[in-house]
Amino acid sequence: MNWDILIRQFANYLKLERSLSENSIQAYIRDVTKLKQFVENSNNPVGPTKVTMSMIQDLLREIGDIGMSAYSQSRILSGIKSFYTFLEYEEILTDNPSTLIDSPKLGRKLPDVLSIFEIEKLFDSIDLSTPEGARNRAMLEMLYSSGLRVSELINLKMNQLYFDIGFLRIIGKGNKERLVPIGKSAIKYVKIYIDEIRSHQKIQRGFDNYVFLNRRGKNLTRVMIFTIIKNLVKVTGIKKIVSPHTFRHSFATHLVEGGADLRAVQEMLGHESITTTEIYTHLDREYLKQIIEAFHPRS
C-alpha cells in the first residue's frame, strides 16, 4: 500500500478507535506527512512499510539542524511512532522501525503561576457594575476554581452545571468526560451572572445552552478570553505573562502546594499521564528543600 492510502486509514483509526479531535488528528497526519515527504525526496524513496529506523533518525536530525526545538522533534516522533503502532496493530507490518528510537531529551519548562495575592488582585480589578464585568468575574472564578482549559470554558453548556452537588461535567480533549469540583466563590459569581445578566440577554438561536455569552448573545471565542485577561493584567500592573492557561497552572500548583494528592489533581485536570501533572510539584519540592536546609542537622 502507498503512503496516501495508509495515512487515510490512520486518520480513520484515530477518529473512530481513539476518538481524537479533528485538531489532534490533523497534527498526527502532519507529523507522518513530514516523514513521507522526507523519504520521497531522498535518494531511496520507498513506501511506508519499507521505511527503516535510520531514515526516521535522518529526518529527526534534519529538523534538528534547521533549529526545530527538542519539544517539536519529540512531538513529530510521537506522531510517527503512533503511525507505525497502527500499522503493527493492523498487521500491515511486523517490524516497527520506530520502536528503538528515543525521543530528544526535553527540558521541563515550569509554567508561570500566579500567587494567591495576584489572583485576588486580578479579581478585585474587575468592574462588577457592568454586565461584562459580572460575566468576566464569573469566568475567571471558574477558570481558577476548576482548572478548566479555555476551550472547555467557552464551550461550557448550562446542562453541564451541577451546582447542587458542587460539580461541573466537563467534556475535554477527545470528547472525554470528567467531573470537576467547583468552589463556592465560583458558584456564587456564576449564579449572579446567570440570574442577573444572562437571563436578561437576547440570546441568538443555537446559543441558548452556552453559559457565557458576548453582547450579541453568542458564545465567546478563545481570542476574546485572552483579550479580557490581557486587559486586566495591564490594569493591575502584574508583570507576568498571563493567559487563560495560567489560571489552570495556578489551580493545579496551589492544590499540590497545599498537599493535594497528585492523582486527584490529574483527574481534575483531565491529564491521561501522571507525568504531565508532575510538573506542578515544583513549588512543593522547593518548599521541602527549604525545610531540609533550615532544619536538617547536616545541611
Residue, then its C-alpha position, 0 to 999 in steps of 0.5 A: m500500500n502507498w503512503d496516501i492510502l495508509i495515512r487515510q486509514f490512520a486518520n480513520y483509526l484515530k477518529l473512530e478507535r481513539s476518538l481524537s479531535e479533528n485538531s489532534i488528528q490533523a497534527y498526527i497526519r502532519d507529523v507522518t506527512k513530514l516523514k513521507q515527504f522526507v523519504e520521497n525526496s531522498n535518494n531511496p524513496v520507498g513506501p511506508t512499510k519499507v521505511t527503516m529506523s535510520m531514515i526516521q533518525d535522518l529526518l529527526r536530525e534534519i529538523g534538528d539542524i534547521g533549529m526545530s526545538a527538542y519539544s517539536q522533534s519529540r512531538i513529530l516522533s510521537g506522531i510517527k511512532s503512533f503511525y507505525t503502532f497502527l500499522e503493527y496493530e493492523e498487521i500491515l507490518t511486523d517490524n516497527p522501525s520506530t520502536l528503538i528510537d528515543s525521543p530528544k531529551l526535553g527540558r521541563k519548562l515550569p509554567d508561570v503561576l500566579s500567587i494567591f495575592e495576584i489572583e485576588k488582585l486580578f479579581d478585585s480589578i474587575d468592574l462588577s457594575t457592568p454586565e461584562g464585568a459580572r460575566n468576566r468575574a464569573m469566568l475567571e472564578m471558574l477558570y481558577s476554581s476548576g482548572l478548566r482549559v479555555s476551550e472547555l470554558i467557552n464551550l461550557k453548556m448550562n446542562q453541564l452545571y451541577f451546582d447542587i452537588g458542587f460539580l461541573r461535567i466537563i467534556g475535554k480533549g477527545n470528547k472525554e468526560r470528567l467531573v470537576p469540583i467547583g468552589k463556592s466563590a465560583i458558584k456564587y459569581v456564576k449564579i449572579y451572572i446567570d440570574e442577573i445578566r444572562s437571563h436578561q440577554k437576547i440570546q441568538r438561536g443555537f446559543d441558548n445552552y452556552v453559559f457565557l455569552n458576548r453582547r450579541g448573545k453568542n458564545l465567546t471565542r478563545v481570542m476574546i478570553f485572552t483579550i479580557i485577561k490581557n486587559l486586566v493584567k495591564v490594569t493591575g500592573i502584574k508583570k507576568i505573562v498571563s493567559p487563560h492557561t495560567f489560571r489552570h497552572s495556578f489551580a493545579t500548583h496551589l492544590v499540590e502546594g497545599g498537599a493535594d494528592l497528585r492523582a486527584v489533581q490529574e483527574m481534575l485536570g483531565h491529564e491521561s499521564i501522571t507525568t504531565t501533572e508532575i510538573y506542578t510539584h515544583l513549588d512543593r519540592e522547593y518548599l521541602k528543600q527549604i525545610i531540609e536546609a533550615f532544619h536538617p542537622r547536616s545541611 
